[in-house]
Amino acid sequence: MARALNLFRGQKRGDAALVPPAQLSGPMPWVIAIMVALTVIALAGGLALRHLTDTASEDLSGGVTVQVVEANADLAHAQAERAAARLRATPGVAEAHVVSQDQLDKLIEPWLDIRDASVDDPIPVPALVDARLSHPVDGETLGALRRSVREVAPAARVDAQSSWLRPVFGAVASLQWLALVLIALLGAATSAAVLLAVRTALGANRDTIEIVHLLGGSDTQIARIFQRAIGQDAALGGIAGLAIGITAVLLLGRRFAGLGAGLIDGGAFAWFDWAMLALVPVAGTLLAMLTARVTVTRALGRML
């Protein structure tokens, strides 16, 4: 009885002595740290994929490629020159140029070692024309360009650059949804861990809580004590988890940057992306405190 009276007086002064730290702490900060770290990594992946698709879509939205598939290299080059000239004369086309042979060799060299090809038996490569429109390519515009180019280059194939990566964009969108689902699952797992910890502490302090009730303590006051204790653990775990997650993101970013791929470079973060990552532990702490408050309030309501 004396212990309960002291605890009740202590919680009035803002002391959370009703819940011994060891009963709520334990593995809780480490669990939250792991959840926050995984959430930071998942969110960073989703943000990087969003930037990647936005950058690629912007770069390719007005791009058009003309392939001249012709066995005779001289004839293919001549048709490519005429196709480029026709495109440059077409309203709405900002630029058009024939891709040089050196550029073509660099494009196919990672897959085909053209340096080993004999002079008598060269690898047949289509002549390419790279064009860019002043507006996004739609179906009507693409059809008009095809008809116009084929008048001067019968062997030409005109394609929108964005259409080549449409399956890739679809796969990336699926990965973004997967990242969101993973974040939601991690949030649910964090709530479940807090719920179990709070219920365990409630069971261990049931007698003391009943005495505090008899001394005039309200459910709100008791819930506030549990909420404060959980908040401290969640904040500590959140800071540790953020440090782990940011470290992992930086290491992964450095590895991907070493690939030197343009699309991957488009996933670089801006300041607001880092701000969103920094808010993850804040959101985790608020979620843990809310879960603790709701759990305690409901449990005390059934206890009376």
Secondary structure, 3 states (H helix, E strand, C coil): CHHHHHHHHHHHCCCCCCCCHHHHCCCHHHHHHHHHHHHHHHHHHHHHHHHHHHHHHHHHCCEEEEEECCCCHHHHHHHHHHHHHHHHCCCCEEEEEECCHHHHHHHHCCCCCHHHCCCCCCCCCCEEEEEEECCCCCHHHHHHHHHHHHHHCCCEEEEEHHHHCHHHHHHHHHHHHHHHHHHHHHHHHHHHHHHHHHHHHHHHCHHHHHHHHHCCCCHHHHHHHHHHHHHHHHHHHHHHHHHHHHHHHHHHHHHHHCCCCHHHHCCCCCHHHHHHHHHHHHHHHHHHHHHHHHHHHHHHHHHC
